[in-house]
């Protein structure tokens, strides 16, 4: 019988749950996966939309937090994106996420749980996650116009405190 299981596992290949997942199948309520090519294309298109808005202001995205955050803030304040345009607001969240990822050494992943599928940031293989795609949209859609710099700084400070080894810093 064990030989049959071994042969079956060799012939059937890698199970679906293990192909992109870094969480074992023993956690059916949550899976962490790498970004698919479709995710990568979508996110690149979203970044390009934000870049085009920045260009309208005579700016470009640079990867420098202070500069890009100021650009995102101007886009919002000038009303270049309507407060009910969730997709465009989430495009800003992707750019914000890129800045957070660089600042905190995090990587984009796909986070799946019973609530659905989200693009998120993860620190290594730890349990530290951020969901920047909606950090701007969920606030601006309800009229809470929190400064992008405040969102960035608060998330950096809070996340740094949760990183492995943070108690030793």
Backbone as a chain_set.jsonl record, in Angstrom:
{"seq": "XXXXXXXXXXXXXXXXXXXXXXXXXXXXXXXXXXXXXXXXXXXXXXXXXXXXXXXXXXXXXXXXXXXXXXXXXXXXXXXXXXXXXXXXXXXXXXXXXXXXXXXXXXXXXXXXXXXXXXXXXXXXXXXXXXXXXXXXXXXXXXXXXXXXXXXXXXXXXXXXXXXXXXXXX", "coords": {"N": [[0.808, -1.206, 0.0], [1.88, 1.429, 0.849], [3.756, 1.79, -1.219], [2.074, 2.108, -3.41], [0.916, 4.579, -2.808], [3.175, 6.214, -2.948], [3.861, 5.92, -5.653], [1.536, 6.953, -6.801], [1.672, 9.602, -5.879], [3.969, 10.495, -7.159], [3.279, 10.256, -9.863], [1.095, 11.933, -10.147], [2.004, 14.491, -9.742], [2.715, 17.797, -8.47], [0.558, 18.816, -5.922], [-2.298, 20.975, -6.275], [-2.564, 22.877, -4.16], [0.038, 23.234, -3.321], [1.487, 24.393, -5.345], [1.834, 27.229, -5.615], [1.783, 28.023, -3.04], [2.79, 29.08, 0.218], [1.933, 28.298, 2.575], [0.933, 25.579, 4.493], [-1.29, 22.835, 3.529], [-2.749, 22.357, 5.743], [-3.963, 24.565, 6.731], [-6.742, 25.405, 5.942], [-8.291, 27.674, 5.932], [-6.793, 29.789, 5.094], [-4.579, 30.838, 2.543], [-1.404, 31.504, 1.153], [-0.053, 32.859, -1.691], [2.073, 33.168, -4.579], [2.235, 36.082, -6.686], [0.263, 35.94, -9.579], [0.889, 35.818, -13.161], [-1.176, 37.331, -14.289], [-1.962, 38.933, -12.125], [0.396, 40.415, -11.871], [0.459, 41.77, -14.339], [-1.922, 43.262, -14.157], [-1.354, 44.872, -11.917], [0.83, 46.305, -12.896], [-0.433, 47.757, -14.909], [-2.117, 49.329, -13.331], [-0.221, 50.828, -11.924], [0.799, 52.253, -14.093], [-1.403, 53.847, -14.716], [-1.467, 55.539, -12.504], [1.003, 56.741, -12.825], [0.493, 58.156, -15.186], [-1.367, 60.028, -14.23], [0.288, 61.37, -12.442], [2.063, 62.461, -14.27], [0.406, 64.335, -15.484], [0.53, 66.278, -13.612], [3.009, 67.192, -13.936], [4.864, 65.586, -12.756], [6.641, 62.569, -11.83], [6.62, 59.1, -10.917], [8.94, 58.028, -8.553], [9.879, 56.263, -6.678], [10.881, 57.247, -4.391], [9.912, 57.75, -1.213], [8.987, 60.241, 0.138], [8.651, 62.007, -1.998], [6.941, 60.622, -3.829], [4.729, 60.139, -2.21], [3.862, 62.729, -1.746], [3.083, 63.323, -4.352], [0.972, 61.487, -4.732], [-0.77, 62.524, -2.825], [-1.328, 65.054, -3.915], [-2.661, 64.279, -6.242], [-5.005, 63.282, -5.143], [-5.994, 65.527, -3.686], [-6.411, 67.407, -5.704], [-8.519, 66.313, -6.947], [-8.277, 64.537, -9.068], [-9.019, 61.971, -9.142], [-12.132, 60.604, -8.627], [-14.017, 60.348, -5.586], [-15.582, 58.108, -5.532], [-14.471, 56.342, -7.257], [-13.364, 53.512, -7.038], [-11.539, 51.64, -8.208], [-9.513, 53.265, -9.338], [-8.659, 54.605, -7.03], [-7.667, 52.431, -5.661], [-5.541, 51.867, -7.302], [-3.783, 53.869, -6.556], [-3.258, 52.832, -4.063], [-1.737, 50.6, -4.712], [0.619, 51.762, -5.606], [1.327, 53.059, -3.227], [1.708, 50.747, -1.735], [3.975, 49.689, -3.017], [5.88, 51.507, -2.132], [5.77, 51.046, 0.641], [6.577, 48.376, 0.644], [9.246, 48.572, -0.218], [10.331, 50.133, 1.849], [9.958, 48.512, 4.099], [11.009, 46.08, 3.464], [9.341, 44.102, 2.285], [7.27, 41.777, 0.433], [5.127, 41.498, -2.417], [2.25, 39.493, -2.39], [-0.36, 37.011, -2.864], [-3.123, 36.825, -0.876], [-5.316, 34.605, 0.42], [-8.385, 34.003, 1.944], [-11.336, 33.102, 3.879], [-12.79, 35.449, 3.407], [-12.071, 36.244, 0.9], [-9.946, 37.029, -1.922], [-6.918, 38.741, -1.886], [-4.492, 41.15, -2.861], [-1.507, 41.535, -1.231], [1.046, 42.567, 1.135], [3.838, 40.844, 2.438], [6.063, 40.096, 5.066], [8.89, 38.423, 4.57], [8.59, 35.021, 5.338], [6.923, 35.344, 7.386], [4.227, 36.033, 9.732], [3.431, 38.582, 9.267], [1.557, 40.891, 7.673], [0.464, 43.305, 5.263], [-2.143, 45.259, 3.83], [-2.167, 47.148, 1.482], [-3.54, 47.962, -0.827], [-6.139, 48.802, -0.395], [-5.842, 50.805, 1.454], [-5.985, 53.565, 0.965], [-8.323, 53.85, -0.599], [-10.521, 52.851, 0.951], [-10.769, 54.765, 2.905], [-11.041, 57.296, 1.578], [-13.335, 56.867, 0.074], [-15.391, 57.072, 1.899], [-15.221, 59.621, 2.706], [-13.283, 60.228, 4.568], [-10.581, 61.872, 4.616], [-7.763, 61.164, 5.082], [-4.349, 62.016, 5.358], [-1.989, 60.881, 2.984], [0.684, 60.608, 3.684], [0.451, 60.262, 6.441], [-0.878, 57.808, 6.553], [1.097, 56.167, 5.42], [3.335, 56.579, 7.208], [2.248, 55.754, 9.693], [1.69, 53.036, 9.163], [4.274, 52.088, 8.611], [5.584, 52.48, 11.094], [3.959, 50.92, 12.85], [4.169, 48.391, 11.691], [6.932, 47.881, 11.697], [7.318, 47.491, 14.42], [6.241, 44.994, 14.716], [7.825, 43.245, 13.372], [9.964, 40.357, 13.07], [12.333, 40.107, 15.637], [12.006, 42.695, 16.431], [11.792, 43.463, 19.08], [14.355, 43.614, 19.893], [15.482, 45.805, 18.813]], "CA": [[0.0, 0.0, 0.0], [2.689, 2.646, 0.824], [4.346, 1.929, -2.543], [1.028, 2.647, -4.286], [0.777, 5.995, -2.495], [4.352, 6.865, -3.479], [3.719, 5.947, -7.106], [0.453, 7.879, -7.101], [2.123, 10.978, -5.674], [4.951, 10.826, -8.188], [2.641, 10.375, -11.169], [0.11, 13.008, -10.216], [2.676, 15.789, -9.707], [2.537, 18.657, -7.306], [-0.848, 19.16, -5.695], [-2.657, 22.361, -6.563], [-2.325, 23.748, -3.017], [1.464, 23.449, -3.092], [2.155, 24.987, -6.484], [2.232, 28.608, -5.332], [1.456, 28.323, -1.665], [3.829, 28.932, 1.228], [1.227, 27.855, 3.772], [0.602, 24.176, 4.299], [-2.718, 22.584, 3.318], [-3.387, 22.205, 7.044], [-4.629, 25.81, 7.079], [-7.692, 25.573, 4.843], [-8.939, 28.974, 5.971], [-5.914, 30.809, 4.539], [-3.478, 30.416, 1.667], [-0.542, 32.563, 0.662], [0.421, 32.445, -3.009], [2.819, 34.174, -5.326], [1.417, 36.805, -7.66], [0.164, 35.29, -10.885], [1.193, 36.748, -14.247], [-2.308, 38.247, -14.454], [-1.818, 39.912, -11.046], [1.517, 41.288, -12.201], [0.033, 42.641, -15.447], [-2.924, 44.187, -13.631], [-0.695, 45.846, -11.053], [1.635, 47.179, -13.765], [-1.376, 48.671, -15.563], [-2.552, 50.266, -12.303], [0.896, 51.749, -11.712], [0.869, 53.116, -15.28], [-2.477, 54.839, -14.581], [-1.031, 56.533, -11.526], [2.1, 57.472, -13.476], [-0.127, 59.107, -16.122], [-1.916, 61.115, -13.413], [1.433, 62.143, -11.948], [2.577, 63.219, -15.42], [-0.482, 65.489, -15.663], [0.965, 67.279, -12.636], [4.415, 67.487, -14.196], [5.636, 64.735, -11.844], [6.741, 61.157, -12.171], [6.854, 58.26, -9.748], [10.385, 57.854, -8.446], [10.24, 55.284, -5.658], [11.312, 57.996, -3.206], [8.661, 57.895, -0.468], [8.519, 61.612, 0.371], [8.237, 62.612, -3.268], [5.785, 59.922, -4.382], [3.587, 60.353, -1.312], [3.382, 64.079, -2.053], [2.395, 63.238, -5.644], [-0.309, 60.815, -4.489], [-1.607, 63.467, -2.095], [-1.783, 66.082, -4.867], [-3.66, 63.65, -7.115], [-6.245, 63.225, -4.368], [-6.472, 66.869, -3.345], [-6.875, 68.089, -6.912], [-9.709, 65.617, -7.435], [-8.031, 63.831, -10.325], [-9.745, 60.708, -8.992], [-13.375, 60.79, -7.874], [-14.031, 59.578, -4.34], [-16.3, 56.839, -5.718], [-13.752, 55.547, -8.262], [-12.625, 52.55, -6.224], [-10.424, 51.034, -8.941], [-8.438, 54.251, -9.436], [-8.14, 54.808, -5.678], [-6.857, 51.26, -5.345], [-4.285, 52.012, -8.05], [-2.92, 54.635, -5.651], [-2.861, 51.9, -3.012], [-0.658, 49.745, -5.215], [1.834, 52.581, -5.565], [1.648, 53.175, -1.805], [2.235, 49.44, -1.349], [5.352, 49.579, -3.507], [6.713, 52.301, -1.223], [5.825, 50.309, 1.904], [7.379, 47.167, 0.419], [10.654, 48.964, -0.254], [10.704, 50.641, 3.175], [9.886, 47.462, 5.119], [11.553, 44.84, 2.909], [8.227, 43.171, 2.155], [7.006, 41.323, -0.927], [3.727, 41.335, -2.821], [1.746, 38.117, -2.443], [-1.816, 36.892, -2.89], [-3.609, 36.331, 0.414], [-6.672, 34.066, 0.273], [-9.028, 33.527, 3.16], [-12.781, 33.008, 3.624], [-13.331, 36.731, 2.941], [-11.754, 36.417, -0.516], [-8.58, 37.058, -2.438], [-6.371, 40.099, -1.822], [-3.066, 41.37, -3.06], [-1.034, 42.039, 0.053], [2.479, 42.52, 1.371], [4.23, 39.938, 3.515], [7.462, 40.175, 5.466], [9.48, 37.082, 4.507], [7.583, 33.976, 5.496], [6.332, 35.607, 8.698], [2.797, 36.305, 9.828], [3.259, 40.031, 9.18], [0.939, 41.226, 6.399], [-0.17, 44.606, 5.07], [-3.084, 45.256, 2.713], [-2.121, 48.547, 1.066], [-4.381, 48.285, -1.981], [-7.353, 49.49, 0.067], [-5.54, 51.77, 2.528], [-6.461, 54.889, 0.576], [-9.694, 53.801, -1.118], [-11.568, 52.668, 1.972], [-10.919, 56.023, 3.647], [-11.519, 58.372, 0.715], [-14.692, 56.561, -0.382], [-16.352, 57.483, 2.927], [-14.98, 61.011, 3.026], [-12.23, 60.407, 5.573], [-9.451, 62.214, 3.763], [-6.524, 61.077, 5.852], [-3.167, 62.288, 4.544], [-1.266, 59.694, 2.539], [1.9, 60.53, 4.504], [0.059, 59.71, 7.732], [-1.138, 56.377, 6.327], [2.405, 55.54, 5.219], [4.139, 56.622, 8.439], [1.613, 54.916, 10.711], [1.894, 51.631, 8.815], [5.695, 51.766, 8.775], [5.876, 52.382, 12.533], [3.247, 49.783, 13.427], [4.701, 47.148, 11.13], [8.302, 47.679, 12.22], [7.207, 46.977, 15.791], [5.805, 43.598, 14.672], [8.763, 42.424, 12.623], [10.789, 39.475, 13.889], [13.482, 40.761, 16.208], [11.709, 44.099, 16.739], [12.023, 43.716, 20.508], [15.787, 43.775, 20.114], [15.936, 47.046, 18.155]], "C": [[0.854, 1.274, 0.0], [3.35, 2.87, -0.537], [3.332, 2.516, -3.514], [0.844, 4.144, -4.055], [1.959, 6.768, -3.068], [4.253, 6.993, -4.994], [2.641, 6.947, -7.508], [0.917, 9.324, -6.94], [3.149, 11.394, -6.713], [4.268, 11.066, -9.528], [1.66, 11.52, -11.257], [0.741, 14.388, -10.129], [2.384, 16.555, -8.431], [1.069, 18.98, -7.122], [-1.09, 20.647, -5.918], [-2.294, 23.28, -5.399], [-0.85, 24.069, -2.836], [2.152, 24.198, -4.223], [2.631, 26.402, -6.224], [2.11, 28.956, -3.868], [2.681, 28.195, -0.765], [3.205, 28.627, 2.587], [0.789, 26.43, 3.52], [-0.899, 23.982, 4.092], [-3.46, 22.408, 4.628], [-4.05, 23.489, 7.519], [-5.628, 26.137, 5.97], [-8.368, 26.941, 4.825], [-8.078, 30.086, 5.385], [-4.831, 30.175, 3.672], [-2.715, 31.65, 1.226], [0.063, 32.046, -0.639], [1.277, 33.547, -3.62], [1.859, 34.887, -6.271], [1.412, 36.04, -8.977], [0.61, 36.286, -11.956], [0.063, 37.757, -14.481], [-2.271, 39.324, -13.375], [-0.725, 40.922, -11.401], [1.149, 42.26, -13.325], [-0.958, 43.686, -14.952], [-2.264, 45.278, -12.797], [0.178, 46.801, -11.864], [0.738, 48.19, -14.466], [-1.874, 49.722, -14.57], [-1.459, 51.297, -12.012], [1.004, 52.74, -12.873], [-0.217, 54.194, -15.23], [-2.075, 55.938, -13.602], [0.108, 57.371, -12.102], [1.531, 58.52, -14.435], [-0.739, 60.289, -15.367], [-0.794, 62.006, -12.879], [2.0, 63.011, -13.069], [1.718, 64.444, -15.712], [-0.091, 66.635, -14.733], [2.414, 67.701, -12.865], [5.344, 66.699, -13.291], [5.806, 63.356, -12.467], [6.958, 60.366, -10.885], [8.332, 57.885, -9.724], [10.8, 56.708, -7.526], [10.77, 55.936, -4.395], [10.047, 58.317, -2.4], [8.155, 59.33, -0.325], [7.961, 62.222, -0.911], [6.961, 61.948, -3.808], [4.547, 60.097, -3.515], [2.998, 61.742, -1.558], [2.616, 64.095, -3.378], [1.03, 62.581, -5.483], [-1.276, 61.771, -3.793], [-2.161, 64.542, -3.036], [-2.852, 65.524, -5.8], [-5.017, 63.635, -6.411], [-6.826, 64.619, -4.127], [-7.006, 67.634, -4.551], [-8.093, 67.41, -7.535], [-9.51, 64.933, -8.776], [-8.67, 62.445, -10.33], [-10.977, 60.994, -8.139], [-13.369, 59.885, -6.64], [-14.801, 58.261, -4.464], [-15.643, 55.95, -6.78], [-12.802, 54.581, -7.559], [-11.401, 51.989, -6.951], [-9.239, 51.993, -9.047], [-7.83, 54.528, -8.06], [-7.269, 53.626, -5.262], [-5.56, 51.24, -6.134], [-3.29, 52.829, -7.218], [-2.403, 53.733, -4.531], [-1.755, 50.961, -3.445], [0.663, 50.514, -5.187], [2.278, 52.783, -4.116], [2.259, 51.864, -1.304], [3.66, 49.223, -1.816], [6.307, 50.338, -2.585], [6.864, 51.603, 0.13], [6.705, 49.069, 1.769], [8.868, 47.501, 0.443], [11.138, 49.388, 1.139], [10.833, 49.519, 4.208], [10.44, 46.113, 4.658], [10.484, 43.741, 2.843], [8.03, 42.829, 0.684], [5.511, 41.209, -1.177], [3.404, 39.85, -2.912], [0.235, 38.174, -2.681], [-2.219, 36.206, -1.593], [-5.049, 35.887, 0.205], [-7.171, 33.59, 1.623], [-10.529, 33.47, 2.891], [-13.408, 34.314, 3.114], [-13.026, 36.984, 1.465], [-10.269, 36.423, -0.796], [-8.1, 38.503, -2.448], [-4.907, 40.086, -2.215], [-2.586, 42.052, -1.795], [0.485, 42.022, 0.072], [2.741, 41.584, 2.535], [5.711, 40.13, 3.796], [8.02, 38.757, 5.515], [8.399, 36.028, 4.519], [6.85, 34.143, 6.827], [4.819, 35.785, 8.598], [2.518, 37.81, 9.797], [2.791, 40.38, 7.773], [0.436, 42.67, 6.426], [-1.052, 44.502, 3.836], [-3.204, 46.68, 2.166], [-3.066, 48.928, -0.067], [-5.606, 49.097, -1.551], [-7.09, 50.555, 1.129], [-6.029, 53.177, 2.211], [-7.939, 54.823, 0.22], [-10.743, 53.695, -0.024], [-11.773, 53.919, 2.807], [-11.563, 57.103, 2.786], [-12.935, 58.118, 0.22], [-15.742, 57.021, 0.618], [-16.095, 58.906, 3.404], [-13.942, 61.269, 4.105], [-10.922, 60.623, 4.822], [-8.148, 62.292, 4.556], [-5.331, 61.274, 4.918], [-2.431, 60.996, 4.214], [0.012, 59.524, 3.362], [1.594, 59.925, 5.871], [-0.207, 58.205, 7.62], [0.182, 55.63, 6.212], [3.174, 55.458, 6.54], [3.566, 55.745, 9.539], [1.847, 53.437, 10.425], [3.352, 51.214, 8.949], [6.004, 51.555, 10.255], [5.228, 51.152, 13.158], [3.834, 48.462, 12.955], [6.11, 46.869, 11.643], [8.265, 47.079, 13.619], [6.818, 45.5, 15.821], [6.783, 42.676, 13.962], [9.567, 41.534, 13.547], [12.036, 40.222, 14.361], [13.242, 42.211, 16.605], [11.964, 44.433, 18.192], [13.481, 43.98, 20.81], [16.303, 45.06, 19.518], [15.858, 48.209, 19.082]], "O": [[0.571, 2.16, -0.807], [3.492, 4.014, -0.969], [3.691, 3.34, -4.356], [0.638, 4.896, -5.007], [1.778, 7.856, -3.615], [4.529, 8.056, -5.55], [2.824, 7.707, -8.459], [0.595, 10.176, -7.767], [3.181, 12.56, -7.106], [4.642, 11.987, -10.254], [1.414, 12.033, -12.349], [0.068, 15.377, -10.419], [1.873, 16.01, -7.452], [0.401, 19.379, -8.075], [-0.185, 21.467, -5.764], [-1.762, 24.367, -5.629], [-0.521, 25.096, -2.244], [3.304, 24.603, -4.069], [3.757, 26.737, -6.593], [2.323, 30.111, -3.499], [3.511, 27.307, -0.961], [3.875, 28.694, 3.618], [0.318, 26.113, 2.428], [-1.692, 24.858, 4.437], [-4.688, 22.318, 4.627], [-4.641, 23.511, 8.598], [-5.394, 27.033, 5.158], [-8.954, 27.329, 3.815], [-8.559, 31.204, 5.195], [-4.254, 29.14, 4.007], [-3.298, 32.701, 0.959], [0.617, 30.948, -0.69], [1.203, 34.708, -3.218], [0.801, 34.358, -6.613], [2.45, 35.553, -9.426], [0.699, 37.482, -11.68], [0.322, 38.908, -14.833], [-2.518, 40.496, -13.661], [-0.906, 42.13, -11.247], [1.493, 43.441, -13.264], [-0.844, 44.864, -15.293], [-2.572, 46.46, -12.949], [0.252, 47.988, -11.545], [1.108, 49.356, -14.604], [-2.035, 50.887, -14.936], [-1.739, 52.488, -11.872], [1.27, 53.924, -12.661], [0.015, 55.326, -15.653], [-2.316, 57.121, -13.847], [0.162, 58.581, -11.883], [2.03, 59.644, -14.492], [-0.638, 61.429, -15.82], [-0.911, 63.231, -12.864], [2.374, 64.162, -12.841], [2.234, 65.477, -16.138], [-0.346, 67.804, -15.023], [2.976, 68.472, -12.086], [6.489, 67.098, -13.079], [5.199, 63.029, -13.487], [7.426, 60.909, -9.884], [8.901, 57.48, -10.737], [11.937, 56.238, -7.586], [11.078, 55.244, -3.424], [9.201, 59.08, -2.865], [6.997, 59.602, -0.642], [6.918, 62.876, -0.895], [6.016, 62.635, -4.196], [3.435, 60.192, -4.034], [1.779, 61.909, -1.576], [1.616, 64.8, -3.509], [0.04, 63.062, -6.034], [-2.458, 61.822, -4.131], [-3.338, 64.893, -2.954], [-3.829, 66.204, -6.113], [-6.045, 63.94, -7.016], [-8.015, 64.849, -4.343], [-7.945, 68.42, -4.427], [-8.63, 67.883, -8.537], [-10.462, 64.766, -9.538], [-8.84, 61.828, -11.382], [-10.867, 61.562, -7.052], [-12.79, 58.799, -6.653], [-14.686, 57.394, -3.598], [-16.201, 54.92, -7.158], [-11.594, 54.81, -7.497], [-10.331, 51.879, -6.353], [-8.092, 51.584, -8.867], [-6.613, 54.672, -7.941], [-6.253, 53.803, -4.589], [-4.574, 50.655, -5.684], [-2.1, 52.516, -7.182], [-1.255, 53.855, -4.104], [-0.921, 50.566, -2.63], [1.696, 49.976, -4.79], [3.467, 52.69, -3.811], [3.22, 51.879, -0.535], [4.468, 48.637, -1.096], [7.407, 49.868, -2.295], [7.956, 51.572, 0.697], [7.483, 48.75, 2.669], [9.658, 46.786, 1.06], [12.242, 49.029, 1.547], [11.701, 49.564, 5.08], [10.349, 45.121, 5.381], [10.699, 42.612, 3.284], [8.557, 43.506, -0.199], [4.735, 40.871, -0.283], [4.184, 39.058, -3.441], [-0.364, 39.25, -2.696], [-1.711, 35.135, -1.259], [-5.907, 36.696, -0.148], [-6.48, 32.874, 2.347], [-10.958, 33.762, 1.775], [-14.45, 34.282, 2.459], [-13.652, 37.843, 0.843], [-9.458, 35.905, -0.03], [-8.789, 39.388, -2.956], [-4.18, 39.132, -1.937], [-3.182, 43.029, -1.339], [1.127, 41.527, -0.855], [1.972, 41.533, 3.495], [6.512, 40.304, 2.877], [7.665, 37.978, 6.4], [7.409, 36.13, 3.795], [6.236, 33.202, 7.331], [4.228, 35.698, 7.522], [1.466, 38.252, 10.26], [3.523, 40.194, 6.801], [0.038, 43.185, 7.471], [-0.75, 43.751, 2.908], [-4.224, 47.339, 2.365], [-3.363, 50.11, -0.245], [-6.05, 49.984, -2.28], [-8.036, 51.146, 1.651], [-6.447, 53.903, 3.114], [-8.725, 55.648, 0.684], [-11.758, 54.389, -0.077], [-12.853, 54.113, 3.365], [-12.52, 57.751, 3.211], [-13.671, 59.073, -0.033], [-16.869, 57.329, 0.23], [-16.682, 59.349, 4.392], [-13.744, 62.413, 4.513], [-10.246, 59.668, 4.443], [-7.529, 63.349, 4.675], [-5.318, 60.746, 3.806], [-2.273, 60.125, 5.069], [0.379, 58.398, 3.699], [2.396, 59.156, 6.401], [0.193, 57.43, 8.489], [0.366, 54.583, 6.833], [3.611, 54.378, 6.938], [4.313, 55.066, 10.244], [2.165, 52.67, 11.334], [3.633, 50.09, 9.363], [6.621, 50.555, 10.624], [5.875, 50.423, 13.911], [3.976, 47.523, 13.739], [6.433, 45.731, 11.984], [9.102, 46.243, 13.958], [7.034, 44.822, 16.826], [6.595, 41.46, 13.951], [9.829, 41.906, 14.691], [12.707, 40.887, 13.572], [14.161, 42.889, 17.063], [12.317, 45.568, 18.512], [13.811, 44.512, 21.87], [17.477, 45.383, 19.704], [16.198, 49.328, 18.699]]}, "num_chains": 1, "name": "protein.A"}
